Amino acid sequence: MCGNCGRTRHDGRGACDCIPAWVWRAPEVVSAVRERDAQAVIRFLRRRVRSLSQEALVRMCGVAQSTITRAESGRGLTDRRKAVEALRGLGAPLDGVPSSTPGSLSPQPSFPSADFMLNLDELASALTPHAVPPSASTPPFSLAELAQETRQAKADYQGCRYAAVSRRIPRLLNALEQHDPGHDDAVRQRLHHIQADAYHVAASVLLKCDERGLAWLAADRSFRAAEATHDPVLIGSSTRVYVRALMRERRYRTAVDLAASGAERVHRQTHPFTSASLSVYGSLLLSGAAAAAKREDRDSSLSLLTEAQEAARRLGGDHNHRWTAFGPTNVLLHRVSTAVDLGDAGRAVEQARRIQPEHVRLAERRVVLHVDTARALTQWGKLREAYTELTAAENLAPEELKERPVAHHLIEELSARSSGHLKRGLTQLADRVGVAR
């Protein structure tokens, strides 16, 4: 009999390659699973489950033996995505921590609370037709509830709570696809509107994490749902995420053209302008300016920024209509990022210093400003100042640094170019945010 699981064995060994059920109830492991700390779980297993060999952990976690060795000493599996894959291989209860009291159940919310890791498997299933069959046990949600969940997902995204979005979005998308509007055209229109927004935020998070294939799928769903509403402002809003998807694929010229044509469509079809249409129009211009800067088209980038600045002036202040965060401050933020992409490091830092922090109300925008300033300072050779900007970004929203590949690449570059205390600080930062090394 196996000393761990009690199953009959025929090879003469005292235990098989399994994890005893009591492990997942141990307070130390419960805490580690909740934090997705694979290192702590592996150290616990090596201390307490004597029959479990390193080779067995290698097979279950799907990693090299050297990785398990480093994990035992606190230096392996620092990349959070790999850590979650390892925990899944070990059979850890990632969807909830088991209660130490048999039979006790805590009430479950309608939409589950957030984990701090992007749930790619569930999100991929939600984006794949018929991958998850409708569940008869799942209670239907009203359009009002679905709209509220979508608003909360957008607020979580702008607050850099990406894990919250990743846990909320899959079930939200499934509920939206299963919702039957019947023969009521008004209900159908409302459903398409919510779908466009929900798929938009899904695509935004996926792009942030460089999951391009899934992001394209979500962006397309958002755009198709928006077109079904015939609302030019909603269509323009969904166009923005298409532009960002094109930029991630380095299709900068197409991205510029799409942003410009999308802005023109909003301009042509919404007279007189409303605050929402003006915000979407200006945001498309900013997207086009960013894409033009990426392809080193300085004239087009500056021209689009100037048009966006005029739109911000007409809007009259910083607002968040249609979740655009558009206004004069957002134009300045884009002047910083485009200057970095055009190689004008000094200009980017100068623009960044003109921005009053209290005017940047959204956490996502504040963190992007710190990261862009760090990029400019790195170009300028001011490595310590760049490190300071990155630590400020981490203090504001650690999930932003943990999920964004651009931040990981920047930390790697700074670490490679630094030495002494600065290098040690960057090494610790890399470990905290899960930079693979």
N, C-alpha and C positions, 0 to 999 in steps of 0.2 A: 504494500500500500504506500502511496506517496505521502510523505510526512507533511506536505503542504495542503494538497487538495483532497486527499483520501482516495484517489482513484487507484485502481489496481494496476500494478506495473509488472512487466514480464522480462525486464532487462537486468534485473538484479540491483538496480540503483534504488536509493532510499527516497528519492524525490524526483519529480519531473520538472520540466521548464515551465513553471507556472508561478503566479503571484498569489499568495494566500489572501483570502478575502479580508482577513483581519487587518492587513496592511492599509487598505483604503479607509479604514475607520480610525486609524491612529491619528491623534490630533496633529502631530508633526507633518504627516503626509497629507491630511485634509488641507492644512494651510498651504503646503507646497503645491498641491494640485490646483487650489484656488488661484494661486499666483502664477501657475504654469511654470514652476521652477523644477525642470527635469533633473537638474544637478542634485537638488536636495532629495528628490525621490530616489535617485540612483544611489546616493550615499547611504540613505536609510536602508535600502534593500541590501546593500553590501554589508552593512553592520548587523542587520537583524535577521536576514534570511540567508543563513549560512550555506544552504544547499544550492543557492542560485549562483551560477558561475558567470564570469565576465563574458564568456562565449555565448551563454544564453541571452544575456542582456544585449549583446551585439545583434543577435538574430531578431529579437523582439523589437528593438529600437530602430533597426535598419541603418546603423551607422558603423563606422570603423571602430576596431577595438581601441585604437589610440584615443578616439573621442570619448569612449567610456572611461578610460584611464584619466583623461583630463577632467572629465565631469566629476570623478571621485575627488579630485583635488581642487574643484571649484573653478576650472578653467575651460571646460567644454560645454557644448550645447548652450552657448550664450545667444545664438540666433534664435529668436522666439518662435519663428515658424518651424524650425527643426525641432525645437524643444517640444512643441505641441505634437508634432508627428511622432516623436519618441514616446511621449506619454500615451498617445493613442495606441502605439504598438504594445506598450506595457499593459494596456487594458484599464487605464485610469478613467474614472468617471468624469469625463470632461463636461458633460451636460448637467452636472449637478453633484454636489458632495454628499455622499451617503450619510444618513443620520446614525449616530452611535446608539440610539434607542430604537430597537426593532419595532416596526409598525408605525413609527411616528412620521407624519407627513406634514410639511409646511404648505400652506395654500399657494398655488401657482398663479401669477398674474396672467391676464389675457395674452399679453405679449411679454416674452421672457426678458429678464433683466440682462444687463450687458456683461459680456466677458471682455477681457482686454485684448483679445486676439481676433483678427479678421477670420470669420468662419467661412472659408472658401468653399468647402464641400457643400454646405447647406445653401450658400448663395448660388453656386453653380447649378444645383438642383432646381432652385427657384427660377433660374433663368432658362432652364431647359424644358421645353414643352413635354408634358406627360411624364416627366422624370419622377414626380411625386404625385401619386393618385390622390384625388380628394378623399379626405377622411370624414366618415360619417360622424365620428365623435367630436370633430372640431366645430364649435358653435359658430354660426354665421355672425359676421360683424356688419353693423350698419355703415352707410356711407359716411356718416358723421364721425364714427369711431375710426374708420380708415383714414379719413382726412386728418384727424387729430394725430394719429400715429405717424402720418407722413410729415406733418408739421414738426413733430418731436424729433423725427429722424433728421430733418433739415437743421433743426436747432442743435442737435448733437454733433452734426458734421461741422457746423460753423463754430462750435465750441471745442473742436478737436477731440471729441469723445467718439473716436472711430470704432472702438470695440462695441459701444452701445449701438451704433448704427448697424454693425455687422451682425449683431444678435437680433435686432429688431426687423431689419429689412427682409430676410428670407420668408418669415411667416407673413409679413405684410404683403409681399408680392404674391405669395400663394393665395392669400385671402382675396386680394384684388382680382386675380385671374379666375377664382371660383365664384366671384360675386355675379349674380344673375340680375341684370337690369330690367329684365322683362321686355315689355313693348313700350316703355316710357322713354321717349327721346330725351327728356330733360335729365332723367336719371342716368341714361347712357352717356350723355355729355359730361355730367358730373363725374362719372366713373372714369372716363378717358382723361379728364383733367387731373384727377388724383393719381392715375397711373403714370401720366407724363412726369409729374413731380416726383413720384416714388422711384421710378426708374432713373430719373435724373440724379437723384442723390446716391443711388446705388452705383451708377457709372462714375460719379465724382469720387467716391471712396475707393473704388477699384483703380481708377487712374492715379490716385494719390499713392497707392501701394504698387503701382506699375503692373497691375494685372490686366494687360492690354486686351486679350481676347474676350474675356468676360466684360470688360468695359465697353468694347465695341457693341456687344450684344445688348447691354443695358442702354447704351446711348441710342441705338436704333429703335428699341422698344419705346423709349421716351419720345423720340421724334415722331414715330408713327402714331402714338396716342395723342400727341399734341396736334398733329395734322387732322386727326379725326374730329377735333373740336372746332376747327376753322378759326381759332383765336390767334391772330397774328402775334400777339405779345407772348402767348404760351409757346407758339412755334419758335419765336425768336429766342426764348429762354432755353428751349431744348437744343437749339442750334449751337448754343454756347458750349455744351458738353461735347457735341460732335467736333467742334473746332479744337477743343482740348485733346480729344482722342487722336485727331489728325496730327497735332503737334507731337504727341507722344510717339507717333510713328515716323516723326521727322518729315512729314509731308507739309512743310511750312508754306509753300506757295499755295497749295490747295486750301490750307487753313486760312490764309489771308483772304483769298477769294471768297471762301464761304462766309467768313466773318463780315466782310464788306457787303456781300449780297444779302446776308441776313439782316444787317443793320438797315440797308436800303429798303428791304421789304417791310420792316417795322415802321420805318419813316413814311413809306408810301401808303400803308394801309391803316395807320392810326392817326387820323386828324380829327379834332385837335389832339396833341400829345397829352397823355395823362402822366402822373408821376411814375406809374408802373412801366408804361411804354417807353418813357424817356430813360428810365433806369436800365431797361433791357437793351435799348438802342445804344446807350453809352457803354454798357458792359461788352457788347459785341465789338464796338470800336476798340476797347482795351484789349480784348482777345486778339483782334487782328494786329494791333500794335505789338503785342508780345510775340506773335508768330513771325511778323516781319523782322523783329530784332533777332530772332533765332536764325533767320536766313541771312542776317547781316545786311538787310535792306534798311539802312538808316533813314533815308528820306521818307519811305512809306511809314515806318514806325513813328517817326516824329509827327508826320502829318495826321495819322490816326489819333495820336495822343492829343494833338491840338483840337481835333474835332470832339474828342471825348471830354476835354476840359471845358469846351463851350457847352456841351450837354450838361455837365455837372454844374456849371454856372446857372444854367436855366433851371435846373432842379432846385437849386438854392440851398443845398446843404448835404450832409452825409445821412443817407437813409438805407434801408434794407428792403426796398420794395421788390417783390418777386424774388427775394433771397439773393439779391445781387450785391449787397453792401456797396452800392454805387454812390459816388459823390466826389467832391474835390479831393478828399484824403485818399480815396482809392485810386484816383488818377496819379497822385504823387507816389503811391506805392508802386504803381506800374512804371513810373518814370525810373524808380530805383532798379527794378528788375530788368527793364529793357536796357538801361545803362550798363548793367553787369554783363548782359548778353552781347552788347556791342563792344565790350572791352574797355568801357570808360569807368574804371574803378573809382578814380577820384571824384568824378561826377556823381556816381551812384552814392558814395558816402556823403557827399554834399547834399544831395536830395534827401537822403535818409535823415540827416540832422535837421532838416526843415520841418519834418513831420512831428506834430505834437502828439505824444503817446495817448493822451486822453481822448483824442479824436479817432483813434483806431479802436473801435468798440468791440469788434469780434476777435476772439482768441485766435482763430485760424489766420486772420489777417496780421495780427501782431506777431505771431510766430514766423509767418512768411517774411515779414519785414526783418526780423532778426537773422533769419537764414540768408536772405538776400544780402544783407549788410555784411554777414560773415563771408559770403562768396566774394564780395567786393574787396574786403580787407585782405582776404587770401590772395587775390590777384595783385594787390598792392604790396604784398610781402609783410603785412602786419599780422603775424600769426597769433600772437598772444591776444590781441584785440578781437580777432576772429573767434578764438576759443571762448572769450568772454561773451560774445554774442550768442554762441551756440548754447552755452550753459544758461543764459537768460531764456532762450527759447525752451530749453528742457524744463526749467522751473515753471514756465507758463503752461506748457502743455506737453508732457513727456511723450504722449502717444504720437504727436506730430513727428518727432525725431525717430521714434521707434518704427514707424511705418514708411517714412519717405526715403526711397533709395537715394535721392539727391543729397539728403543730409548724411547718409552713410558714406557716400563717395567723398563728400567734403571732409568728414572726420578722418577718413583713410588718408586723404591727401595731406591734411594738416599733420597727422601723426607721422607720416613719412618724411615730412620736411622739418620736424621739430626735434628737440632733444631735451634732456634734463627734466626739470620739474614740469615743464609744459607737456612733454611727451608722456610723462606718467599721468598727468591730468587727462590727456586725450585718450590714453589707454583705458582709464577708468570710465570715461564717458562712453567709449566704444562698447565696453562691457555692459554698461547700464542700458544702452539703447539697442543692443543686439547686433552690432556690426560683426559680420562673419569674418574670421581671421584664420 
